[in-house]
Amino acid sequence: MSNIVEIVRKLADREAKRSEADIQAGIRDLLLQASLDLDDEDLDVKLEAQLGDLRRIDVEIGSVVIEVKKDLRKGKVLADAIKQLSGYVEVRTQQTGQNYIGILSDGLEWRCFHLKPSKEFVEVSKHLVNSSSPDADKLIAWLDGVLATKQGVIPTPEEINNKLGVESSSYAINHATLLSLYEENKHLPTVQMKRLLWAKLLTTALGSQFTDSDELFVEHTLLVNVSEIIAHAVLGLNVNDLSPASLLSGSQFETSGIYGVVESDFFDWVIEVDEGDIFIRSLARKISRFNWGEVSYDIMKVLYESIIDQELRKQLGEYYTPDWLAEVIVEKTIKDPLNKRVLDPSCGSGTFLFHAVKNLLKKAEQEKLSISESLAILAKNVIGFDIHPVAVTLARVTYLLAIGRDNLMNPARGEINIPVYLADSMQWRQKQYDLWSKDQVVIETNSEGQLFASELRFPHELLQNSHNFDELVKDLADKATQANQGKTTSSLTGIFRRLAIAEKFHEMLTNTFIVMCELHKSGRDHIWGYYVRNLVRPAWLGLPQNRVDILIGNPPWLSYRHMPKDMQDSFKEMSEERSLWHGAKNATHQDLSALFVAKSIETYLDDGGKFAFVMPNSVTDREYFGGFREGNYYTGKGATTYVEFEESWDLRRLRPHFFPRGASVIFGKRSQKSVKMPLITEYWTGRIKEPKASWSVVKKLLKFTKEEIKISSDSDISPYHSRFSQGATIVPKVLLSVVEKVSSPLGLASGRKLVKSQRSAYEKRPWINIPDLEGTIESEFIRPLYTGASILPFRCQEPELAIIPWNGKALMDGESELINMYPNLCNWWRKAEAIWNEYRTSDRLTLLERINYHKGLSQQFPIPRERVLYAKSGMHICSAILSNRQAIVDSKLYWATTESKEESYYLCAILNAEITTLETRPLMSYGKDERDVCKHVWQLKIPKFSPESDLHLEISKIGKALEKEVANLELRDVYFANVRQDVRKHIRSSSKGKELEKLVKELLLKGFSGD
């Protein structure tokens, strides 16, 4: 390794005396000595490879061309080299029919380029070597992603992320190539239809959090294509030998007697467009590097989290269950896997299915069942639904991985069916839970006015035999692609006879077939077989004779406020019927989880059947989930579903958090009577060092205690909840926050100050790249700005400065006539507005509307004599009293006025007490730790200050004393969070601080009864 480090060091030394030939030789040595599975015999590593037209490629490896220059910084070297490399890549692509990639390097700077179908040559990834401290491992990892030559890679989470994840050079190339293909072909009818149906399902699954974008559709296509190739590799198939059409259609699985893993879906458009097959072959080569033989966890979840950016997953509300948690829930709930049928109605990537499959096969082996018996029972007993088309593909491959290569390759295994379906478990579009119209299954195929409206209809009775129904739909779809005009009717006779379809259904099925033929003519037929077979599955499983014995999983936590309007209406109607609706006032707090579980129980769970679900913690202790905890849900037509709840698990004390909100696990069974959710829960406490560890490892790190649940109600809200307001959003800082500059010896006119932009390490793009603004401003418009970093417990620090266009009566923007009276402000503000208009992500808000969002700025005027402040976030609640009638409060602070100085001290003391933070933490939003205080603190029973209360007066008195103590402390010149720690340490050790804790604890215990 030391030799490789030395090679990288020399390559990165631009100042050394060297020629291009020296750099070429160094790159060759690096490629052959690094762990890239390259050597002179196995791979053709060529120097100065001739193109045939007197041009020579510097280095060529497989389908990668490397162009070398001495120094890419000088003159036009970079631009000329890109043009030269583009020509090489284009020629090689034409000569070989493969997707070639170009690398441009001077040893320190490494750039990767992709040639789009439009012949545009674009940079997709870049790596810079630190010349003073070169990191050879990072460069080799970058090269490995581009070259994809290392073989036999074990698919650990780290390797999946490094070689396929969104930060890898491999992903950058794959994504750029696929995006180019989509942009060239998105006008095609078949691509449009698949995109439309994809968007329709995800809107149902994710609500307004879902944004129908090209970027997301391409990311999902890439993820599914990768997953389907992995599915073939799991079987031991050489994916490099299979055709792209075979890889994405699943024909190889059907030949092998394995059904339901890979089929034509929303994402196989790739093989229907020019050069799509080349892309799939390239992708298959990269997937074949891994050894997919043995996987002991939900690798597809890891793949999903590696490819889909974390911020996007957060925006979509997609958080999958840790393996260890799914494992222990399966262990507790499924005691007799060979005789109990299990459904996960929102299976996601298949984590619960993975452990349910493993659990059943382990039991089957203990009972010495044959492999064919085991797999036949498995297909009947472990079932998954999800409405997310990407999740369904991942879950199917996860199911296959759980079965394991040895079982899949066993010649005695017989046929295998993977029972994971694209299914709307909630059946939003159906009244109650009927899919039928007059005993018919009706599938609409219109595309919202863009194409003709039509329906696919199937007799309800045919769903009794699910295998035959699947065969029927598949055969009709296949026939439609082959049918000639005028010969459609007679061609169905063979299908009717083979599947024993009763004559009374022939006419309906023939009409459906004619619609399929019309869809084929318009280029929209390829998806409907897949769509129909999957979407009717919930209706089939909802039939009384098909219901399951166990429901398990993690239901969607989609918030009511993020549901589309039609979904909100359905949600409210179904929730009201089941006594789950807690009024419009609480609508924003409610989410889909409780209704989803109640409806899943009533639709799919047999009498006496058990359930176990991971739920938001609020289900167990918030008043607005009280109807759910009752355990009786009216289902219409005089029927009621009854549930007997058992003790829950409370997971909010686990660290680090694995969901954005506190989580719990609820248990129970469907019954003939209701039993309320017990008010005793098992609290789990501990820090999980390795989130992907097994339950046997994790449980040793945890403590389990039984405690009483405290139900929080609306009446618990403190009267101070409505009195505190969030400050103004004074961003971007480069335009609004300033520092004073020393003026020239000539000085400035009276009432003016010379200022420039104040910068921050936390600025984001594009603002971080904007040059400083500098100029003279009228003094009255430069105001003190208190931010979260400006306050300590009981003490305000020096504020920042900000330009605020308030003239004493109104806020002014660049178009206001009033601002012309202040030429310096006018000049600055109009310049700031121009920059804002150029770089803002949306034209929805002007600069003034941005800083006065929700009236966060204007409501501060006229500025009161005194305000109580507390920080919006932090590990501890921090509060101080502000007495500055010029100062503006930033959005990182909340503020309120009080009726007296005593009330100010009272509030400040309560907020700074450690007991207040401890009681508020369970109510906060989750991140790495609970930090978002916001208004959650006012869910505590903090009564309004009363001068008649001795307790209130004593707290106020101590608050005043502590303010004086903290004012006299000598503070270190360090980061504000460290100074806060110093102040809290002093308070904690002081007699006044200890007394405060006792008094505030007494106050919170008394609550409003102590008013």
QUIFENWO-V235163 format. One record per run of one state. SS is the DSSP state (alpha for helix, beta for strand, coil for the rest). FROM is the first residue (numbers start at 1). LEN is the number of residues. Records with the same first field share a line. If there is no record, write none. Layout:
# QUIFENWO-V235163
SS: FROM-LEN, FROM-LEN
This chain:
# QUIFENWO-V235163
coil: 1-1, 13-7, 34-12, 51-5, 62-2, 69-8, 97-4, 106-3, 116-5, 129-7, 148-5, 155-2, 165-4, 186-3, 210-4, 235-9, 250-1, 256-2, 260-8, 273-3, 288-2, 292-7, 308-2, 317-6, 334-8, 345-6, 367-4, 387-2, 404-1, 410-6, 418-2, 423-13, 437-3, 445-10, 465-1, 483-7, 499-4, 522-6, 536-1, 542-2, 547-1, 555-4, 563-2, 578-6, 590-1, 592-1, 617-1, 631-1, 637-2, 646-2, 656-7, 672-3, 676-4, 688-7, 702-1, 709-3, 713-1, 717-2, 723-2, 727-1, 729-4, 741-11, 758-9, 770-4, 787-1, 793-2, 797-3, 804-2, 807-4, 812-6, 822-1, 840-7, 852-1, 856-2, 861-6, 872-1, 874-5, 883-5, 891-2, 897-4, 913-1, 922-3, 926-6, 933-3, 940-10, 968-8, 990-1, 1011-1
alpha: 2-11, 20-14, 77-20, 136-12, 157-8, 169-17, 189-21, 214-21, 244-6, 251-5, 268-5, 276-12, 299-9, 310-7, 323-11, 351-16, 371-11, 389-15, 405-5, 460-5, 466-17, 490-9, 503-19, 528-8, 537-5, 544-3, 560-3, 565-13, 584-6, 593-12, 618-4, 623-8, 695-7, 714-3, 719-4, 733-4, 767-3, 779-3, 788-3, 818-4, 823-17, 847-5, 853-3, 858-3, 901-12, 914-8, 936-4, 950-18, 976-14, 991-20
beta: 46-5, 56-6, 64-5, 101-5, 109-7, 121-8, 153-2, 258-2, 290-2, 342-3, 382-5, 416-2, 420-3, 436-1, 440-5, 455-5, 548-7, 559-1, 591-1, 605-12, 622-1, 632-5, 639-7, 648-8, 663-9, 675-1, 680-8, 703-6, 712-1, 725-2, 728-1, 737-4, 752-6, 774-5, 782-5, 791-2, 795-2, 800-4, 806-1, 811-1, 867-5, 873-1, 879-4, 888-3, 893-4, 925-1, 932-1
